[in-house]
Amino acid sequence: MRYACLVYLDPTELFDGRPEHNALIDEANAEHDRLVNQGIVAEAFELPSEAVTVRVRNRKLRKTDGPFLESKEVLAGLVLIEAADMDAAVKMAETNPMAKIGAIEIRPMVDFAKPRPVL
């Protein structure tokens, strides 16, 4: 099954210049390279200030700069993995260095070949 590992963190904490955080960034860069060399999609995002949010309402485009955030933690990256089940996905996400300072949300990817969920 495919899972998205969504990386959340507070960039003001990660990029505060502290040696241990700089070492964590180096560790994350090495992990990124390892994953990419295995053919796994692993991407970091620019800061939210670089983002644009698009909404279409009544066929009219509304574009705003960045997302509106109430939280200090932001979506910082994405890793797409294959795992047998959620427990296996958790074990894989646990190795992400950013889990030491932020959070990794693991979300199953939709299999469009299966019926839609009934709510």
Biopython code that builds the backbone (N, CA, C, O; Angstrom):
import numpy as np
from Bio.PDB.StructureBuilder import StructureBuilder

atoms = [
    (1, "MET", "N", (0.833, -1.175, 0.000)),
    (1, "MET", "CA", (0.000, 0.000, 0.000)),
    (1, "MET", "C", (0.880, 1.242, 0.000)),
    (1, "MET", "O", (1.981, 1.241, 0.552)),
    (2, "ARG", "N", (0.381, 2.294, -0.624)),
    (2, "ARG", "CA", (1.135, 3.549, -0.675)),
    (2, "ARG", "C", (0.702, 4.477, 0.457)),
    (2, "ARG", "O", (-0.478, 4.563, 0.798)),
    (3, "TYR", "N", (1.690, 5.169, 1.029)),
    (3, "TYR", "CA", (1.448, 6.111, 2.111)),
    (3, "TYR", "C", (2.194, 7.409, 1.829)),
    (3, "TYR", "O", (3.289, 7.407, 1.267)),
    (4, "ALA", "N", (1.580, 8.513, 2.231)),
    (4, "ALA", "CA", (2.262, 9.804, 2.218)),
    (4, "ALA", "C", (2.696, 10.106, 3.636)),
    (4, "ALA", "O", (1.884, 10.073, 4.561)),
    (5, "CYS", "N", (3.955, 10.396, 3.806)),
    (5, "CYS", "CA", (4.482, 10.829, 5.101)),
    (5, "CYS", "C", (4.647, 12.346, 5.011)),
    (5, "CYS", "O", (5.543, 12.844, 4.330)),
    (6, "LEU", "N", (3.784, 13.059, 5.695)),
    (6, "LEU", "CA", (3.783, 14.517, 5.661)),
    (6, "LEU", "C", (4.588, 15.030, 6.844)),
    (6, "LEU", "O", (4.296, 14.707, 7.995)),
    (7, "VAL", "N", (5.594, 15.824, 6.554)),
    (7, "VAL", "CA", (6.529, 16.303, 7.566)),
    (7, "VAL", "C", (6.100, 17.700, 8.020)),
    (7, "VAL", "O", (6.002, 18.622, 7.210)),
    (8, "TYR", "N", (5.848, 17.845, 9.316)),
    (8, "TYR", "CA", (5.482, 19.137, 9.893)),
    (8, "TYR", "C", (6.557, 19.555, 10.888)),
    (8, "TYR", "O", (7.060, 18.736, 11.657)),
    (9, "LEU", "N", (6.901, 20.830, 10.863)),
    (9, "LEU", "CA", (7.863, 21.343, 11.831)),
    (9, "LEU", "C", (7.737, 22.850, 11.944)),
    (9, "LEU", "O", (7.084, 23.497, 11.125)),
    (10, "ASP", "N", (8.364, 23.395, 12.960)),
    (10, "ASP", "CA", (8.413, 24.841, 13.166)),
    (10, "ASP", "C", (9.722, 25.331, 12.559)),
    (10, "ASP", "O", (10.787, 25.079, 13.122)),
    (11, "PRO", "N", (9.667, 26.032, 11.413)),
    (11, "PRO", "CA", (10.914, 26.453, 10.765)),
    (11, "PRO", "C", (11.735, 27.420, 11.608)),
    (11, "PRO", "O", (12.957, 27.472, 11.470)),
    (12, "THR", "N", (11.080, 28.190, 12.484)),
    (12, "THR", "CA", (11.867, 29.103, 13.319)),
    (12, "THR", "C", (12.733, 28.338, 14.307)),
    (12, "THR", "O", (13.773, 28.835, 14.741)),
    (13, "GLU", "N", (12.310, 27.137, 14.661)),
    (13, "GLU", "CA", (13.123, 26.299, 15.539)),
    (13, "GLU", "C", (14.220, 25.597, 14.736)),
    (13, "GLU", "O", (15.382, 25.584, 15.143)),
    (14, "LEU", "N", (13.844, 25.014, 13.594)),
    (14, "LEU", "CA", (14.821, 24.269, 12.799)),
    (14, "LEU", "C", (15.935, 25.160, 12.274)),
    (14, "LEU", "O", (17.100, 24.763, 12.282)),
    (15, "PHE", "N", (15.593, 26.355, 11.819)),
    (15, "PHE", "CA", (16.577, 27.240, 11.202)),
    (15, "PHE", "C", (17.084, 28.320, 12.154)),
    (15, "PHE", "O", (17.384, 29.437, 11.731)),
    (16, "ASP", "N", (17.180, 27.982, 13.443)),
    (16, "ASP", "CA", (17.631, 28.954, 14.433)),
    (16, "ASP", "C", (19.154, 29.040, 14.541)),
    (16, "ASP", "O", (19.675, 29.819, 15.339)),
    (17, "GLY", "N", (19.868, 28.246, 13.747)),
    (17, "GLY", "CA", (21.327, 28.318, 13.733)),
    (17, "GLY", "C", (22.016, 27.515, 14.812)),
    (17, "GLY", "O", (23.246, 27.485, 14.863)),
    (18, "ARG", "N", (21.247, 26.854, 15.688)),
    (18, "ARG", "CA", (21.874, 26.061, 16.738)),
    (18, "ARG", "C", (22.609, 24.879, 16.111)),
    (18, "ARG", "O", (22.108, 24.279, 15.161)),
    (19, "PRO", "N", (23.784, 24.538, 16.626)),
    (19, "PRO", "CA", (24.571, 23.448, 16.043)),
    (19, "PRO", "C", (23.808, 22.129, 15.935)),
    (19, "PRO", "O", (23.935, 21.416, 14.940)),
    (20, "GLU", "N", (23.017, 21.806, 16.957)),
    (20, "GLU", "CA", (22.290, 20.535, 16.902)),
    (20, "GLU", "C", (21.223, 20.545, 15.805)),
    (20, "GLU", "O", (20.924, 19.503, 15.221)),
    (21, "HIS", "N", (20.651, 21.713, 15.523)),
    (21, "HIS", "CA", (19.662, 21.797, 14.451)),
    (21, "HIS", "C", (20.344, 21.782, 13.085)),
    (21, "HIS", "O", (19.818, 21.205, 12.133)),
    (22, "ASN", "N", (21.505, 22.412, 12.987)),
    (22, "ASN", "CA", (22.272, 22.331, 11.739)),
    (22, "ASN", "C", (22.681, 20.889, 11.452)),
    (22, "ASN", "O", (22.662, 20.454, 10.301)),
    (23, "ALA", "N", (23.050, 20.149, 12.499)),
    (23, "ALA", "CA", (23.400, 18.735, 12.328)),
    (23, "ALA", "C", (22.181, 17.933, 11.891)),
    (23, "ALA", "O", (22.299, 17.014, 11.081)),
    (24, "LEU", "N", (21.020, 18.274, 12.421)),
    (24, "LEU", "CA", (19.781, 17.605, 12.034)),
    (24, "LEU", "C", (19.467, 17.854, 10.557)),
    (24, "LEU", "O", (19.031, 16.942, 9.854)),
    (25, "ILE", "N", (19.684, 19.074, 10.090)),
    (25, "ILE", "CA", (19.484, 19.391, 8.674)),
    (25, "ILE", "C", (20.431, 18.551, 7.816)),
    (25, "ILE", "O", (20.022, 18.014, 6.787)),
    (26, "ASP", "N", (21.686, 18.435, 8.233)),
    (26, "ASP", "CA", (22.644, 17.599, 7.500)),
    (26, "ASP", "C", (22.183, 16.142, 7.476)),
    (26, "ASP", "O", (22.281, 15.472, 6.447)),
    (27, "GLU", "N", (21.683, 15.657, 8.608)),
    (27, "GLU", "CA", (21.177, 14.288, 8.690)),
    (27, "GLU", "C", (19.982, 14.100, 7.747)),
    (27, "GLU", "O", (19.867, 13.079, 7.068)),
    (28, "ALA", "N", (19.101, 15.095, 7.719)),
    (28, "ALA", "CA", (17.930, 15.031, 6.839)),
    (28, "ALA", "C", (18.349, 15.054, 5.367)),
    (28, "ALA", "O", (17.748, 14.359, 4.547)),
    (29, "ASN", "N", (19.361, 15.833, 5.024)),
    (29, "ASN", "CA", (19.856, 15.861, 3.641)),
    (29, "ASN", "C", (20.396, 14.491, 3.235)),
    (29, "ASN", "O", (20.152, 14.031, 2.120)),
    (30, "ALA", "N", (21.119, 13.851, 4.127)),
    (30, "ALA", "CA", (21.650, 12.512, 3.840)),
    (30, "ALA", "C", (20.516, 11.505, 3.690)),
    (30, "ALA", "O", (20.563, 10.647, 2.809)),
    (31, "GLU", "N", (19.497, 11.603, 4.542)),
    (31, "GLU", "CA", (18.339, 10.716, 4.453)),
    (31, "GLU", "C", (17.592, 10.950, 3.141)),
    (31, "GLU", "O", (17.149, 9.999, 2.495)),
    (32, "HIS", "N", (17.455, 12.205, 2.754)),
    (32, "HIS", "CA", (16.816, 12.531, 1.472)),
    (32, "HIS", "C", (17.548, 11.841, 0.329)),
    (32, "HIS", "O", (16.927, 11.190, -0.510)),
    (33, "ASP", "N", (18.860, 11.984, 0.298)),
    (33, "ASP", "CA", (19.658, 11.368, -0.775)),
    (33, "ASP", "C", (19.495, 9.843, -0.767)),
    (33, "ASP", "O", (19.377, 9.229, -1.827)),
    (34, "ARG", "N", (19.489, 9.236, 0.414)),
    (34, "ARG", "CA", (19.327, 7.788, 0.525)),
    (34, "ARG", "C", (17.981, 7.357, -0.049)),
    (34, "ARG", "O", (17.909, 6.390, -0.807)),
    (35, "LEU", "N", (16.921, 8.068, 0.307)),
    (35, "LEU", "CA", (15.586, 7.719, -0.184)),
    (35, "LEU", "C", (15.486, 7.886, -1.693)),
    (35, "LEU", "O", (14.968, 7.012, -2.389)),
    (36, "VAL", "N", (15.977, 8.999, -2.190)),
    (36, "VAL", "CA", (15.913, 9.260, -3.636)),
    (36, "VAL", "C", (16.705, 8.202, -4.405)),
    (36, "VAL", "O", (16.279, 7.764, -5.474)),
    (37, "ASN", "N", (17.841, 7.796, -3.873)),
    (37, "ASN", "CA", (18.641, 6.748, -4.526)),
    (37, "ASN", "C", (17.911, 5.408, -4.547)),
    (37, "ASN", "O", (18.231, 4.546, -5.366)),
    (38, "GLN", "N", (16.932, 5.221, -3.657)),
    (38, "GLN", "CA", (16.114, 4.007, -3.643)),
    (38, "GLN", "C", (14.870, 4.168, -4.515)),
    (38, "GLN", "O", (14.050, 3.254, -4.604)),
    (39, "GLY", "N", (14.731, 5.333, -5.159)),
    (39, "GLY", "CA", (13.572, 5.573, -6.015)),
    (39, "GLY", "C", (12.344, 6.066, -5.269)),
    (39, "GLY", "O", (11.238, 6.045, -5.809)),
    (40, "ILE", "N", (12.529, 6.505, -4.048)),
    (40, "ILE", "CA", (11.412, 7.004, -3.240)),
    (40, "ILE", "C", (11.298, 8.510, -3.437)),
    (40, "ILE", "O", (12.303, 9.222, -3.428)),
    (41, "VAL", "N", (10.067, 8.994, -3.615)),
    (41, "VAL", "CA", (9.842, 10.434, -3.722)),
    (41, "VAL", "C", (9.985, 11.046, -2.338)),
    (41, "VAL", "O", (9.256, 10.690, -1.412)),
    (42, "ALA", "N", (10.918, 11.957, -2.206)),
    (42, "ALA", "CA", (11.157, 12.648, -0.937)),
    (42, "ALA", "C", (11.477, 14.099, -1.280)),
    (42, "ALA", "O", (12.509, 14.393, -1.882)),
    (43, "GLU", "N", (10.585, 14.995, -0.893)),
    (43, "GLU", "CA", (10.747, 16.401, -1.250)),
    (43, "GLU", "C", (10.531, 17.292, -0.035)),
    (43, "GLU", "O", (9.657, 17.037, 0.794)),
    (44, "ALA", "N", (11.331, 18.327, 0.054)),
    (44, "ALA", "CA", (11.137, 19.358, 1.071)),
    (44, "ALA", "C", (10.462, 20.545, 0.391)),
    (44, "ALA", "O", (10.688, 20.801, -0.792)),
    (45, "PHE", "N", (9.638, 21.262, 1.139)),
    (45, "PHE", "CA", (8.937, 22.414, 0.596)),
    (45, "PHE", "C", (9.624, 23.707, 1.010)),
    (45, "PHE", "O", (10.260, 23.775, 2.062)),
    (46, "GLU", "N", (9.492, 24.727, 0.178)),
    (46, "GLU", "CA", (9.905, 26.071, 0.563)),
    (46, "GLU", "C", (8.997, 26.527, 1.699)),
    (46, "GLU", "O", (7.986, 25.885, 1.984)),
    (47, "LEU", "N", (9.347, 27.616, 2.338)),
    (47, "LEU", "CA", (8.543, 28.140, 3.442)),
    (47, "LEU", "C", (7.178, 28.617, 2.935)),
    (47, "LEU", "O", (7.051, 28.986, 1.767)),
    (48, "PRO", "N", (6.161, 28.615, 3.797)),
    (48, "PRO", "CA", (4.822, 29.038, 3.382)),
    (48, "PRO", "C", (4.774, 30.442, 2.780)),
    (48, "PRO", "O", (3.896, 30.733, 1.966)),
    (49, "SER", "N", (5.689, 31.299, 3.161)),
    (49, "SER", "CA", (5.703, 32.661, 2.612)),
    (49, "SER", "C", (5.927, 32.652, 1.102)),
    (49, "SER", "O", (5.641, 33.645, 0.433)),
    (50, "GLU", "N", (6.434, 31.549, 0.555)),
    (50, "GLU", "CA", (6.660, 31.423, -0.884)),
    (50, "GLU", "C", (5.466, 30.805, -1.605)),
    (50, "GLU", "O", (5.471, 30.706, -2.832)),
    (51, "ALA", "N", (4.450, 30.392, -0.865)),
    (51, "ALA", "CA", (3.317, 29.664, -1.438)),
    (51, "ALA", "C", (2.223, 30.603, -1.936)),
    (51, "ALA", "O", (2.159, 31.773, -1.560)),
    (52, "VAL", "N", (1.378, 30.061, -2.780)),
    (52, "VAL", "CA", (0.168, 30.726, -3.247)),
    (52, "VAL", "C", (-0.975, 29.737, -3.045)),
    (52, "VAL", "O", (-0.831, 28.551, -3.344)),
    (53, "THR", "N", (-2.095, 30.214, -2.546)),
    (53, "THR", "CA", (-3.279, 29.376, -2.375)),
    (53, "THR", "C", (-4.309, 29.782, -3.413)),
    (53, "THR", "O", (-4.610, 30.965, -3.574)),
    (54, "VAL", "N", (-4.851, 28.788, -4.120)),
    (54, "VAL", "CA", (-5.828, 29.027, -5.176)),
    (54, "VAL", "C", (-7.169, 28.436, -4.756)),
    (54, "VAL", "O", (-7.246, 27.290, -4.313)),
    (55, "ARG", "N", (-8.207, 29.224, -4.902)),
    (55, "ARG", "CA", (-9.582, 28.762, -4.684)),
    (55, "ARG", "C", (-10.417, 29.227, -5.869)),
    (55, "ARG", "O", (-10.223, 30.335, -6.369)),
    (56, "VAL", "N", (-11.337, 28.396, -6.316)),
    (56, "VAL", "CA", (-12.285, 28.790, -7.351)),
    (56, "VAL", "C", (-13.677, 28.672, -6.751)),
    (56, "VAL", "O", (-14.099, 27.588, -6.348)),
    (57, "ARG", "N", (-14.381, 29.784, -6.695)),
    (57, "ARG", "CA", (-15.744, 29.820, -6.171)),
    (57, "ARG", "C", (-16.615, 30.523, -7.199)),
    (57, "ARG", "O", (-16.285, 31.605, -7.684)),
    (58, "ASN", "N", (-17.728, 29.890, -7.519)),
    (58, "ASN", "CA", (-18.625, 30.445, -8.538)),
    (58, "ASN", "C", (-17.871, 30.793, -9.816)),
    (58, "ASN", "O", (-18.110, 31.828, -10.438)),
    (59, "ARG", "N", (-16.954, 29.902, -10.192)),
    (59, "ARG", "CA", (-16.135, 30.023, -11.408)),
    (59, "ARG", "C", (-15.182, 31.215, -11.390)),
    (59, "ARG", "O", (-14.664, 31.610, -12.434)),
    (60, "LYS", "N", (-14.948, 31.787, -10.215)),
    (60, "LYS", "CA", (-14.027, 32.922, -10.103)),
    (60, "LYS", "C", (-12.801, 32.497, -9.307)),
    (60, "LYS", "O", (-12.899, 31.884, -8.245)),
    (61, "LEU", "N", (-11.653, 32.844, -9.858)),
    (61, "LEU", "CA", (-10.367, 32.534, -9.223)),
    (61, "LEU", "C", (-10.107, 33.505, -8.083)),
    (61, "LEU", "O", (-10.256, 34.719, -8.222)),
    (62, "ARG", "N", (-9.715, 32.933, -6.953)),
    (62, "ARG", "CA", (-9.224, 33.722, -5.830)),
    (62, "ARG", "C", (-7.848, 33.204, -5.483)),
    (62, "ARG", "O", (-7.698, 32.054, -5.072)),
    (63, "LYS", "N", (-6.852, 34.036, -5.641)),
    (63, "LYS", "CA", (-5.472, 33.651, -5.372)),
    (63, "LYS", "C", (-4.958, 34.525, -4.231)),
    (63, "LYS", "O", (-5.054, 35.752, -4.269)),
    (64, "THR", "N", (-4.406, 33.850, -3.208)),
    (64, "THR", "CA", (-3.847, 34.593, -2.081)),
    (64, "THR", "C", (-2.418, 34.131, -1.848)),
    (64, "THR", "O", (-2.057, 32.997, -2.161)),
    (65, "ASP", "N", (-1.619, 35.017, -1.299)),
    (65, "ASP", "CA", (-0.239, 34.664, -0.976)),
    (65, "ASP", "C", (-0.220, 33.775, 0.242)),
    (65, "ASP", "O", (-0.824, 34.082, 1.270)),
    (66, "GLY", "N", (0.491, 32.661, 0.110)),
    (66, "GLY", "CA", (0.709, 31.764, 1.233)),
    (66, "GLY", "C", (-0.564, 31.205, 1.831)),
    (66, "GLY", "O", (-1.659, 31.683, 1.536)),
    (67, "PRO", "N", (-0.423, 30.204, 2.662)),
    (67, "PRO", "CA", (-1.580, 29.703, 3.412)),
    (67, "PRO", "C", (-1.796, 30.576, 4.640)),
    (67, "PRO", "O", (-0.881, 31.271, 5.083)),
    (68, "PHE", "N", (-2.990, 30.538, 5.183)),
    (68, "PHE", "CA", (-3.257, 31.237, 6.437)),
    (68, "PHE", "C", (-3.050, 30.244, 7.561)),
    (68, "PHE", "O", (-3.781, 29.260, 7.675)),
    (69, "LEU", "N", (-2.059, 30.502, 8.387)),
    (69, "LEU", "CA", (-1.673, 29.548, 9.416)),
    (69, "LEU", "C", (-1.974, 30.076, 10.808)),
    (69, "LEU", "O", (-1.702, 31.233, 11.127)),
    (70, "GLU", "N", (-2.534, 29.214, 11.614)),
    (70, "GLU", "CA", (-2.738, 29.525, 13.022)),
    (70, "GLU", "C", (-1.622, 28.906, 13.852)),
    (70, "GLU", "O", (-1.418, 29.283, 15.006)),
    (71, "SER", "N", (-0.916, 27.978, 13.278)),
    (71, "SER", "CA", (0.079, 27.189, 13.987)),
    (71, "SER", "C", (1.482, 27.614, 13.586)),
    (71, "SER", "O", (1.690, 28.142, 12.494)),
    (72, "LYS", "N", (2.430, 27.387, 14.460)),
    (72, "LYS", "CA", (3.832, 27.630, 14.113)),
    (72, "LYS", "C", (4.375, 26.516, 13.236)),
    (72, "LYS", "O", (5.283, 26.738, 12.436)),
    (73, "GLU", "N", (3.812, 25.299, 13.386)),
    (73, "GLU", "CA", (4.265, 24.179, 12.573)),
    (73, "GLU", "C", (3.672, 24.300, 11.179)),
    (73, "GLU", "O", (2.498, 24.634, 11.017)),
    (74, "VAL", "N", (4.492, 24.024, 10.178)),
    (74, "VAL", "CA", (4.051, 24.091, 8.788)),
    (74, "VAL", "C", (4.351, 22.769, 8.095)),
    (74, "VAL", "O", (5.196, 21.995, 8.543)),
    (75, "LEU", "N", (3.648, 22.525, 7.001)),
    (75, "LEU", "CA", (3.943, 21.368, 6.171)),
    (75, "LEU", "C", (5.266, 21.639, 5.486)),
    (75, "LEU", "O", (5.371, 22.550, 4.664)),
    (76, "ALA", "N", (6.273, 20.854, 5.821)),
    (76, "ALA", "CA", (7.633, 21.132, 5.368)),
    (76, "ALA", "C", (8.112, 20.174, 4.291)),
    (76, "ALA", "O", (9.083, 20.470, 3.595)),
    (77, "GLY", "N", (7.453, 19.034, 4.141)),
    (77, "GLY", "CA", (7.920, 18.083, 3.145)),
    (77, "GLY", "C", (7.000, 16.896, 3.010)),
    (77, "GLY", "O", (6.013, 16.753, 3.731)),
    (78, "LEU", "N", (7.354, 16.051, 2.064)),
    (78, "LEU", "CA", (6.535, 14.907, 1.705)),
    (78, "LEU", "C", (7.440, 13.757, 1.303)),
    (78, "LEU", "O", (8.391, 13.941, 0.544)),
    (79, "VAL", "N", (7.144, 12.576, 1.812)),
    (79, "VAL", "CA", (7.839, 11.351, 1.402)),
    (79, "VAL", "C", (6.754, 10.344, 1.037)),
    (79, "VAL", "O", (5.870, 10.062, 1.846)),
    (80, "LEU", "N", (6.818, 9.802, -0.174)),
    (80, "LEU", "CA", (5.866, 8.785, -0.608)),
    (80, "LEU", "C", (6.522, 7.428, -0.475)),
    (80, "LEU", "O", (7.587, 7.188, -1.044)),
    (81, "ILE", "N", (5.883, 6.528, 0.283)),
    (81, "ILE", "CA", (6.476, 5.217, 0.548)),
    (81, "ILE", "C", (5.500, 4.105, 0.191)),
    (81, "ILE", "O", (4.294, 4.324, 0.076)),
    (82, "GLU", "N", (6.047, 2.911, 0.019)),
    (82, "GLU", "CA", (5.277, 1.674, -0.109)),
    (82, "GLU", "C", (5.530, 0.883, 1.169)),
    (82, "GLU", "O", (6.675, 0.706, 1.585)),
    (83, "ALA", "N", (4.458, 0.414, 1.782)),
    (83, "ALA", "CA", (4.598, -0.383, 2.996)),
    (83, "ALA", "C", (3.469, -1.400, 3.049)),
    (83, "ALA", "O", (2.397, -1.174, 2.487)),
    (84, "ALA", "N", (3.705, -2.502, 3.713)),
    (84, "ALA", "CA", (2.706, -3.574, 3.802)),
    (84, "ALA", "C", (1.460, -3.126, 4.540)),
    (84, "ALA", "O", (0.350, -3.517, 4.179)),
    (85, "ASP", "N", (1.635, -2.298, 5.584)),
    (85, "ASP", "CA", (0.510, -1.831, 6.377)),
    (85, "ASP", "C", (0.948, -0.600, 7.161)),
    (85, "ASP", "O", (2.091, -0.159, 7.043)),
    (86, "MET", "N", (0.039, -0.046, 7.962)),
    (86, "MET", "CA", (0.336, 1.173, 8.711)),
    (86, "MET", "C", (1.485, 0.962, 9.689)),
    (86, "MET", "O", (2.309, 1.860, 9.863)),
    (87, "ASP", "N", (1.560, -0.197, 10.328)),
    (87, "ASP", "CA", (2.663, -0.456, 11.263)),
    (87, "ASP", "C", (4.012, -0.386, 10.552)),
    (87, "ASP", "O", (4.968, 0.180, 11.083)),
    (88, "ALA", "N", (4.088, -0.955, 9.363)),
    (88, "ALA", "CA", (5.332, -0.904, 8.582)),
    (88, "ALA", "C", (5.634, 0.526, 8.154)),
    (88, "ALA", "O", (6.793, 0.938, 8.136)),
    (89, "ALA", "N", (4.602, 1.280, 7.810)),
    (89, "ALA", "CA", (4.796, 2.685, 7.422)),
    (89, "ALA", "C", (5.321, 3.497, 8.601)),
    (89, "ALA", "O", (6.183, 4.359, 8.431)),
    (90, "VAL", "N", (4.803, 3.222, 9.791)),
    (90, "VAL", "CA", (5.276, 3.915, 10.999)),
    (90, "VAL", "C", (6.761, 3.626, 11.223)),
    (90, "VAL", "O", (7.528, 4.535, 11.540)),
    (91, "LYS", "N", (7.163, 2.375, 11.061)),
    (91, "LYS", "CA", (8.572, 2.016, 11.245)),
    (91, "LYS", "C", (9.465, 2.759, 10.258)),
    (91, "LYS", "O", (10.575, 3.168, 10.598)),
    (92, "MET", "N", (8.967, 2.931, 9.026)),
    (92, "MET", "CA", (9.748, 3.676, 8.026)),
    (92, "MET", "C", (9.808, 5.162, 8.374)),
    (92, "MET", "O", (10.867, 5.781, 8.272)),
    (93, "ALA", "N", (8.675, 5.737, 8.783)),
    (93, "ALA", "CA", (8.627, 7.166, 9.102)),
    (93, "ALA", "C", (9.456, 7.506, 10.329)),
    (93, "ALA", "O", (9.962, 8.620, 10.458)),
    (94, "GLU", "N", (9.589, 6.555, 11.214)),
    (94, "GLU", "CA", (10.349, 6.757, 12.444)),
    (94, "GLU", "C", (11.817, 7.085, 12.149)),
    (94, "GLU", "O", (12.493, 7.699, 12.974)),
    (95, "THR", "N", (12.309, 6.679, 10.979)),
    (95, "THR", "CA", (13.707, 6.955, 10.630)),
    (95, "THR", "C", (13.910, 8.356, 10.063)),
    (95, "THR", "O", (15.049, 8.769, 9.848)),
    (96, "ASN", "N", (12.827, 9.096, 9.817)),
    (96, "ASN", "CA", (12.962, 10.449, 9.275)),
    (96, "ASN", "C", (13.542, 11.364, 10.352)),
    (96, "ASN", "O", (12.948, 11.498, 11.422)),
    (97, "PRO", "N", (14.689, 11.996, 10.093)),
    (97, "PRO", "CA", (15.314, 12.845, 11.109)),
    (97, "PRO", "C", (14.414, 13.977, 11.599)),
    (97, "PRO", "O", (14.552, 14.413, 12.742)),
    (98, "MET", "N", (13.508, 14.454, 10.772)),
    (98, "MET", "CA", (12.648, 15.559, 11.181)),
    (98, "MET", "C", (11.641, 15.148, 12.252)),
    (98, "MET", "O", (11.037, 16.012, 12.887)),
    (99, "ALA", "N", (11.449, 13.843, 12.463)),
    (99, "ALA", "CA", (10.583, 13.384, 13.542)),
    (99, "ALA", "C", (11.168, 13.768, 14.905)),
    (99, "ALA", "O", (10.447, 13.800, 15.902)),
    (100, "LYS", "N", (12.465, 14.059, 14.948)),
    (100, "LYS", "CA", (13.120, 14.441, 16.199)),
    (100, "LYS", "C", (12.762, 15.854, 16.632)),
    (100, "LYS", "O", (12.897, 16.197, 17.807)),
    (101, "ILE", "N", (12.307, 16.675, 15.695)),
    (101, "ILE", "CA", (12.019, 18.072, 16.023)),
    (101, "ILE", "C", (10.591, 18.457, 15.647)),
    (101, "ILE", "O", (10.057, 19.445, 16.151)),
    (102, "GLY", "N", (9.976, 17.676, 14.760)),
    (102, "GLY", "CA", (8.623, 17.965, 14.295)),
    (102, "GLY", "C", (7.742, 16.745, 14.417)),
    (102, "GLY", "O", (7.854, 15.976, 15.371)),
    (103, "ALA", "N", (6.864, 16.572, 13.444)),
    (103, "ALA", "CA", (5.936, 15.448, 13.435)),
    (103, "ALA", "C", (5.808, 14.912, 12.016)),
    (103, "ALA", "O", (5.913, 15.664, 11.047)),
    (104, "ILE", "N", (5.582, 13.619, 11.903)),
    (104, "ILE", "CA", (5.356, 12.975, 10.619)),
    (104, "ILE", "C", (3.935, 12.414, 10.640)),
    (104, "ILE", "O", (3.622, 11.518, 11.424)),
    (105, "GLU", "N", (3.091, 12.946, 9.781)),
    (105, "GLU", "CA", (1.736, 12.411, 9.632)),
    (105, "GLU", "C", (1.765, 11.380, 8.514)),
    (105, "GLU", "O", (2.224, 11.670, 7.409)),
    (106, "ILE", "N", (1.276, 10.183, 8.797)),
    (106, "ILE", "CA", (1.257, 9.124, 7.788)),
    (106, "ILE", "C", (-0.181, 8.960, 7.322)),
    (106, "ILE", "O", (-1.081, 8.678, 8.114)),
    (107, "ARG", "N", (-0.376, 9.140, 6.025)),
    (107, "ARG", "CA", (-1.729, 9.046, 5.492)),
    (107, "ARG", "C", (-1.757, 8.087, 4.312)),
    (107, "ARG", "O", (-0.999, 8.248, 3.356)),
    (108, "PRO", "N", (-2.643, 7.076, 4.380)),
    (108, "PRO", "CA", (-2.758, 6.160, 3.244)),
    (108, "PRO", "C", (-3.183, 6.914, 1.988)),
    (108, "PRO", "O", (-3.981, 7.849, 2.051)),
    (109, "MET", "N", (-2.643, 6.497, 0.856)),
    (109, "MET", "CA", (-3.001, 7.092, -0.427)),
    (109, "MET", "C", (-4.246, 6.379, -0.956)),
    (109, "MET", "O", (-4.431, 5.184, -0.724)),
    (110, "VAL", "N", (-5.081, 7.107, -1.654)),
    (110, "VAL", "CA", (-6.302, 6.542, -2.215)),
    (110, "VAL", "C", (-5.955, 5.581, -3.347)),
    (110, "VAL", "O", (-5.151, 5.893, -4.225)),
    (111, "ASP", "N", (-6.570, 4.420, -3.307)),
    (111, "ASP", "CA", (-6.486, 3.472, -4.406)),
    (111, "ASP", "C", (-7.776, 3.649, -5.206)),
    (111, "ASP", "O", (-8.840, 3.196, -4.785)),
    (112, "PHE", "N", (-7.678, 4.311, -6.360)),
    (112, "PHE", "CA", (-8.862, 4.640, -7.142)),
    (112, "PHE", "C", (-9.526, 3.420, -7.760)),
    (112, "PHE", "O", (-10.624, 3.526, -8.305)),
    (113, "ALA", "N", (-8.884, 2.272, -7.685)),
    (113, "ALA", "CA", (-9.485, 1.032, -8.189)),
    (113, "ALA", "C", (-10.508, 0.466, -7.201)),
    (113, "ALA", "O", (-11.324, -0.381, -7.564)),
    (114, "LYS", "N", (-10.462, 0.937, -5.954)),
    (114, "LYS", "CA", (-11.381, 0.467, -4.927)),
    (114, "LYS", "C", (-12.615, 1.362, -4.870)),
    (114, "LYS", "O", (-12.566, 2.514, -5.302)),
    (115, "PRO", "N", (-13.728, 0.838, -4.338)),
    (115, "PRO", "CA", (-14.934, 1.648, -4.201)),
    (115, "PRO", "C", (-14.709, 2.833, -3.255)),
    (115, "PRO", "O", (-13.871, 2.776, -2.355)),
    (116, "ARG", "N", (-15.459, 3.883, -3.475)),
    (116, "ARG", "CA", (-15.379, 5.055, -2.592)),
    (116, "ARG", "C", (-15.865, 4.686, -1.201)),
    (116, "ARG", "O", (-16.716, 3.810, -1.048)),
    (117, "PRO", "N", (-15.321, 5.357, -0.179)),
    (117, "PRO", "CA", (-15.809, 5.088, 1.176)),
    (117, "PRO", "C", (-17.241, 5.581, 1.337)),
    (117, "PRO", "O", (-17.649, 6.542, 0.684)),
    (118, "VAL", "N", (-17.987, 4.936, 2.189)),
    (118, "VAL", "CA", (-19.350, 5.344, 2.516)),
    (118, "VAL", "C", (-19.308, 5.961, 3.901)),
    (118, "VAL", "O", (-18.882, 5.321, 4.863)),
    (119, "LEU", "N", (-19.747, 7.195, 3.999)),
    (119, "LEU", "CA", (-19.711, 7.895, 5.294)),
    (119, "LEU", "C", (-21.079, 7.956, 5.922)),
    (119, "LEU", "O", (-21.234, 8.508, 7.012)),
]
sb = StructureBuilder()
sb.init_structure("model")
sb.init_model(0)
sb.init_chain("A")
sb.init_seg("    ")
for serial, (resi, resn, name, xyz) in enumerate(atoms, 1):
    if name == "N":
        sb.init_residue(resn, " ", resi, " ")
    sb.init_atom(name, np.array(xyz, "f"), 0.0, 1.0, " ", f" {name:<3s}", serial, name[0])
structure = sb.get_structure()
